């Protein structure tokens, strides 16, 4: 019989997307949810039949029956809530980013080492079908030697909750960073970043960050590889795009420029007009338990609930949600590290934090902290 873990979901905006996934997974019992508004809490509990509901996170952490928490709250709360959960003896899955300071990333890493508890940053792109497709090509050797990688995440965040306005683009860079480092299971050693353009004055005052776009180069540790990442959040005209481009000696993959159009796979040594081939990434639902396979293409919106904007704007996050949940739960069941674990999550997050520091210093090289190096 599969070992089951009692799960609590914290934050029921974006977090609601995960409710039916946990309920359908053989290793999970969704025991509790947490929402500050009592009316919203009751609505969610009644809709999904969830046994326990909390309006206070600290009270939830005192529940001895809860094994793990999945945190889906606003960015400024991620680090504090992760730290509290680890101190309370709970395993942690947390939406991105891990934290907004290097010091908090270090505290989380240290707590996982001290307690032996699991931590997983729930980075969607490294479980999206597009990434899984490229990873499959790489693992089979179809791409040959990887020569260069680049990624972009561009999004207009006007109208989003009040902690977003003026956020430094690289503070929320893991959707770019994660797939670049995960493909070859690399570690970032140092970064150099430039800011470009300016955002509106009323946005600058919130984080003292003037840049409309930040572009960074990442040096991989013990490797000849580098990667480039591009981030923008405000005052830059661009359809939502999370993308990865991978250039290999045999084949290269380029993400589509416009949503719902084909990706392109380039093959070396063919006649020039035959080098590019339009491709679609297949679905990888068969890798999942049957009860959650449908959630690579469906979400709570199919169950009559309101879908979070990030899910609709992000084209369903590449079907990643059930894959992330499956990784977290199987890691708990097998008593192994999650992917990404705390150290890797810190490395991916600190790339962005160090990149913004570099941009403020005019492109200065900034080394990643030692605790992120494995």
C-alpha positions in Angstrom: 0.0 0.0 0.0 1.4 3.4 -0.9 2.6 5.6 1.9 0.4 8.6 2.4 1.4 12.0 3.7 -1.0 14.5 5.2 -0.6 17.7 3.1 -1.7 21.3 3.9 -2.0 24.0 1.1 -1.3 27.5 2.2 -2.7 30.3 0.0 -5.8 29.5 -2.1 -5.4 31.8 -5.1 -2.8 30.1 -7.3 -2.7 27.3 -4.6 -6.2 26.2 -5.5 -4.9 24.8 -8.7 -3.1 22.0 -6.7 -6.1 20.9 -4.6 -7.5 18.2 -7.0 -4.0 17.1 -7.9 -3.1 16.2 -4.3 -6.6 14.7 -3.8 -5.9 12.4 -6.8 -2.4 11.3 -5.9 -1.9 7.9 -4.2 0.8 9.3 -1.8 -1.2 12.2 -0.5 -4.1 13.0 1.8 -5.1 16.6 1.5 -5.8 17.2 5.1 -6.0 21.0 5.4 -6.0 24.3 3.7 -5.2 27.8 5.0 -6.9 31.1 3.9 -7.1 34.3 5.9 -10.7 35.0 4.7 -13.1 32.7 6.6 -15.8 32.9 3.9 -13.3 32.0 1.1 -11.9 29.2 3.3 -15.3 27.7 3.8 -16.2 27.9 0.1 -13.0 26.0 -0.8 -13.5 23.4 1.9 -17.1 22.8 0.9 -16.3 22.7 -2.8 -13.5 20.1 -2.4 -14.5 18.3 0.8 -11.3 19.2 2.7 -11.4 18.1 6.4 -9.6 20.9 8.1 -9.4 24.7 7.5 -7.3 27.3 9.1 -7.3 31.1 8.9 -4.0 31.3 10.9 -0.8 29.8 9.5 0.9 29.5 12.9 -2.1 27.6 14.2 -1.9 25.2 11.2 1.7 24.5 11.9 0.8 23.3 15.4 -1.4 20.6 13.9 0.7 17.4 14.6 -1.1 15.4 11.9 0.2 17.6 9.1 3.4 16.1 7.5 4.1 18.7 4.8 3.0 22.2 3.6 2.7 23.5 0.1 3.1 27.3 0.2 1.5 29.4 -2.5 1.4 32.8 -0.8 2.8 36.2 -1.9 6.5 36.4 -2.7 7.4 38.4 0.4 6.0 35.6 2.6 7.8 32.6 1.1 11.0 32.7 3.2 9.4 33.4 6.6 6.7 30.8 6.1 9.2 28.1 4.8 11.4 28.8 7.8 8.5 28.5 10.2 7.3 25.3 8.7 10.8 23.7 8.9 11.1 24.7 12.5 7.7 23.2 13.2 8.9 19.9 11.7 7.0 20.0 8.4 8.4 19.2 4.9 8.1 22.2 2.6 7.1 22.7 -1.1 7.1 26.4 -2.0 6.3 28.3 -5.1 9.0 30.5 -6.6 11.1 32.3 -5.6 12.7 30.7 -2.5 13.3 34.1 -1.0 14.1 37.7 -1.8 17.4 37.8 0.2 20.5 35.7 0.1 20.4 35.5 4.0 17.0 33.9 3.9 18.0 31.3 1.3 20.9 30.4 3.5 18.6 30.0 6.6 16.4 27.6 4.7 19.4 25.5 3.4 20.8 25.3 6.9 17.5 24.3 8.4 17.0 21.4 6.0 20.5 20.1 6.9 19.8 20.5 10.6 16.4 18.9 10.6 16.7 16.4 7.7 13.4 17.7 6.3 12.7 18.0 2.6 12.4 21.3 0.8 11.4 21.7 -2.9 11.0 25.0 -4.8 8.1 24.3 -7.1 9.7 25.6 -10.3 7.1 25.1 -13.1 9.3 25.3 -16.1 11.6 22.4 -15.2 8.4 20.2 -15.2 6.7 21.8 -18.2 6.3 19.6 -21.3 8.6 21.8 -23.4 11.4 21.3 -20.9 10.7 17.6 -20.6 10.9 17.3 -24.3 14.3 19.1 -24.5 15.6 17.1 -21.6 14.6 13.8 -23.3 16.4 14.9 -26.4 19.5 15.8 -24.3 19.5 12.5 -22.3 19.2 10.5 -25.5 22.2 12.3 -27.0 20.2 13.8 -29.8 21.4 17.3 -29.1 25.0 16.3 -29.0 27.3 18.6 -27.0 25.5 21.6 -25.5 27.2 24.8 -26.7 25.0 27.5 -25.3 21.6 28.1 -23.6 19.3 31.1 -23.2 16.0 31.8 -21.7 13.5 34.6 -21.3 10.6 35.4 -19.1 8.7 38.5 -20.1 5.4 39.5 -18.6 3.3 42.7 -18.0 2.6 42.8 -14.2 0.5 45.9 -14.2 -2.7 45.3 -12.2 -1.2 42.4 -10.1 -1.2 42.4 -6.3 0.5 45.3 -4.4 3.9 43.6 -3.8 4.6 43.3 -7.6 4.9 47.0 -8.7 8.5 47.8 -9.3 9.8 44.4 -8.3 13.4 44.0 -9.7 13.0 41.7 -12.7 15.8 39.3 -11.6 14.3 38.8 -8.2 11.7 36.6 -10.0 14.0 34.8 -12.4 13.8 31.1 -11.6 11.5 30.4 -14.6 14.6 31.4 -16.7 17.3 30.1 -14.5 15.9 26.8 -13.5 15.7 25.1 -17.0 19.2 26.4 -18.0 20.9 24.8 -15.0 18.6 21.7 -14.7 19.2 20.5 -18.3 22.8 19.4 -17.5 22.3 19.5 -13.7 24.7 22.4 -13.5 25.5 24.8 -10.7 25.8 28.6 -11.3 29.2 29.9 -10.2 29.0 33.7 -11.0 26.9 36.2 -12.9 27.1 39.5 -14.7 24.0 41.5 -15.4 23.0 44.8 -17.1 19.9 46.8 -16.6 18.3 48.5 -19.5 15.7 51.2 -19.9 13.6 52.6 -17.0 10.2 52.0 -15.5 7.8 54.7 -14.3 8.9 56.8 -11.3 6.0 55.6 -9.2 7.2 52.0 -9.6 10.9 52.7 -9.0 10.2 54.0 -5.4 9.0 50.6 -4.2 12.2 48.7 -4.5 14.7 51.4 -5.7 15.0 49.4 -9.0 14.9 51.5 -12.2 15.3 48.9 -14.9 12.7 47.9 -17.4 14.7 44.9 -18.5 17.6 43.0 -16.9 19.8 40.7 -18.9 22.3 38.4 -17.3 25.0 35.9 -18.2 25.6 32.9 -16.0 28.9 31.0 -15.8 28.4 27.3 -15.0 30.7 25.8 -12.4 33.4 23.4 -13.7 32.0 23.7 -17.3 32.7 25.6 -20.5 29.0 26.6 -20.7 27.3 29.9 -20.1 23.7 30.9 -20.4 21.9 34.2 -21.0 18.6 35.1 -19.3 16.3 38.0 -20.1 13.6 39.4 -17.7 11.0 42.1 -17.8 8.0 42.9 -15.7 6.9 46.5 -16.5 6.7 49.0 -19.3 8.0 46.6 -22.0 5.7 45.6 -24.8 5.7 41.8 -25.0 3.2 39.0 -24.9 3.7 36.7 -21.9 6.6 34.4 -22.7 8.6 31.8 -20.7 11.1 30.3 -23.1 14.2 28.2 -23.4 16.6 27.9 -26.3 19.2 25.2 -26.3 22.0 25.0 -28.9 23.8 21.7 -29.4 26.3 20.4 -31.8 23.8 18.0 -33.4 20.4 19.6 -32.8 19.1 22.9 -31.3 15.8 23.7 -29.9 14.2 27.2 -30.1 11.0 28.1 -28.3 8.2 29.7 -30.4 8.1 33.5 -30.5 4.3 33.6 -30.2 2.1 31.5 -27.9 0.5 28.5 -29.5 2.8 28.5 -32.5 5.3 25.7 -33.2 8.7 25.4 -31.6 11.6 24.8 -34.0 14.2 22.0 -33.9 17.3 22.7 -36.0 19.4 19.7 -37.2 23.1 20.2 -38.3 24.6 19.1 -41.6 21.3 19.2 -43.6 20.7 21.3 -46.7 20.0 24.8 -45.5 16.3 24.8 -46.2 15.9 21.5 -44.3 17.8 22.5 -41.1 14.7 23.8 -39.3 11.7 21.6 -38.5 8.6 22.8 -36.7 7.8 20.6 -33.6 5.3 20.4 -30.8 6.3 19.1 -27.4 4.4 16.0 -26.5 2.5 15.5 -23.3 4.2 13.5 -20.6 1.1 12.5 -18.6 2.0 8.8 -18.8 4.9 9.4 -16.4 2.3 10.2 -13.7 -0.1 8.1 -11.6 -3.4 7.6 -13.5 -5.4 9.7 -11.0 -3.6 12.9 -11.8 -2.7 12.4 -15.5 -5.5 14.6 -16.7 -4.1 17.6 -14.9 -1.3 18.1 -17.5 -4.1 19.6 -19.6 -6.8 20.6 -17.1 -7.0 22.7 -14.0 -9.6 23.7 -11.4 -11.2 25.8 -14.1 -12.5 22.6 -15.6 -14.1 21.9 -12.2 -16.2 25.1 -12.3 -13.8 27.2 -10.2 -12.1 30.4 -11.0 -8.6 29.9 -12.4 -5.7 32.0 -11.2 -4.4 34.6 -13.7 -0.9 33.2 -13.7 -2.2 29.8 -14.9 -4.3 31.2 -17.7 -1.8 33.8 -18.8 1.0 31.2 -18.6 -0.8 28.8 -20.9 -1.3 26.2 -18.1 2.4 26.3 -17.1 3.2 23.6 -19.6 1.2 20.9 -17.7 3.8 21.1 -14.9 1.7 21.1 -11.8 1.0 17.3 -11.5 4.6 16.6 -12.3 5.8 18.9 -9.5 3.4 17.4 -7.0 4.4 13.8 -8.0 8.1 14.7 -7.6 7.5 16.1 -4.1 5.4 13.2 -2.9 7.6 10.5 -4.3 10.7 12.1 -2.8 8.9 12.0 0.6 7.9 8.4 0.1 11.4 7.3 -1.0 13.1 9.5 1.6 15.3 11.1 -1.0 16.0 14.7 -1.9 13.5 16.6 -4.0 14.4 18.1 -7.3 15.3 20.9 -6.9 16.3 20.5 -3.3 17.1 23.4 -0.9 20.7 23.8 -2.2 19.7 23.8 -5.8 16.7 26.1 -5.1 19.0 28.5 -3.4 21.5 28.4 -6.3 18.7 29.1 -8.9 17.2 31.9 -6.7 20.5 33.5 -5.8 21.4 33.8 -9.5 18.6 36.3 -9.8 19.5 38.1 -6.5 23.1 38.3 -7.5 22.2 39.4 -11.0 20.2 42.4 -9.7 23.2 43.3 -7.5 25.4 43.1 -10.6 23.0 45.3 -12.6 23.0 48.0 -9.9 26.8 47.9 -10.1 27.0 48.3 -13.8 27.5 44.7 -14.8 30.1 43.8 -12.1 30.8 40.0 -11.8 29.1 38.7 -8.7 30.0 35.2 -7.3 27.2 32.9 -6.0 27.4 32.3 -2.3 29.3 29.2 -1.2 26.3 27.6 0.5 24.6 27.3 -3.0 27.5 25.4 -4.5 26.5 22.0 -3.2 
